[in-house]
Amino acid sequence: MKLAVRTKQLEMDTVFEHVSSSISKVEAQLEAEKAARKAGYPIIGYVIETSRL
């Protein structure tokens, strides 16, 4: 799953990629958002792409 993330409010979006083993799209998104925050991206924008492995 790829998310648009930012460290500051007026910053350009950065792509954050997270690989999840969950079969649920919602659960995978929640995992990705949690991982992005842990990596230092407090602002989560939107889902860019979801693809199956």
matplotlib code that plots the C-alpha trace (Angstrom):
import matplotlib.pyplot as plt

x = [0.0, 1.3, 0.2, 0.7, 2.4, 3.9, 6.0, 4.7, 1.3, 2.6, 5.0, 4.7, 3.4, 5.9, 5.1, 5.3, 5.1, 4.1, 3.8, 1.1, 0.1, -3.5, -6.2, -8.4, -7.8, -9.0, -6.7, -3.8, -4.4, -4.6, -1.3, 0.3, -0.9, 0.5, 3.8, 4.0, 3.4, 6.1, 8.5, 8.0, 5.1, 2.4, 0.2, -1.4, -3.0, -4.6, -4.1, -2.1, -2.1, -3.1, -1.8, -1.7, 1.5]
y = [0.0, 3.5, 6.5, 10.2, 11.5, 14.7, 15.8, 19.4, 20.9, 23.0, 20.4, 18.5, 14.9, 12.1, 8.5, 6.0, 2.4, -0.4, -4.1, -5.9, -9.6, -8.7, -9.7, -6.8, -3.5, -1.5, -3.4, -3.0, 0.8, 1.1, -0.8, 1.4, 4.6, 3.4, 2.5, 5.9, 7.7, 5.5, 6.5, 10.2, 11.2, 12.6, 13.8, 11.1, 12.3, 9.6, 6.2, 6.4, 2.8, -0.6, -3.7, -7.4, -9.2]
z = [0.0, -0.9, 1.2, 0.7, 3.9, 5.2, 8.2, 8.1, 7.1, 4.1, 2.8, -0.5, -0.3, 0.1, -0.9, 2.0, 1.0, 3.4, 2.8, 4.7, 4.9, 5.7, 3.3, 4.5, 2.6, 5.6, 8.0, 5.7, 5.4, 9.2, 9.5, 6.9, 8.6, 12.0, 10.4, 8.7, 12.0, 13.6, 10.8, 11.6, 9.2, 11.5, 8.6, 6.5, 3.3, 1.2, -0.3, -3.6, -4.6, -3.2, -5.0, -4.2, -4.0]

ax = plt.figure().add_subplot(projection="3d")
ax.plot(x, y, z, "-o")
ax.set_aspect("equal")
plt.show()
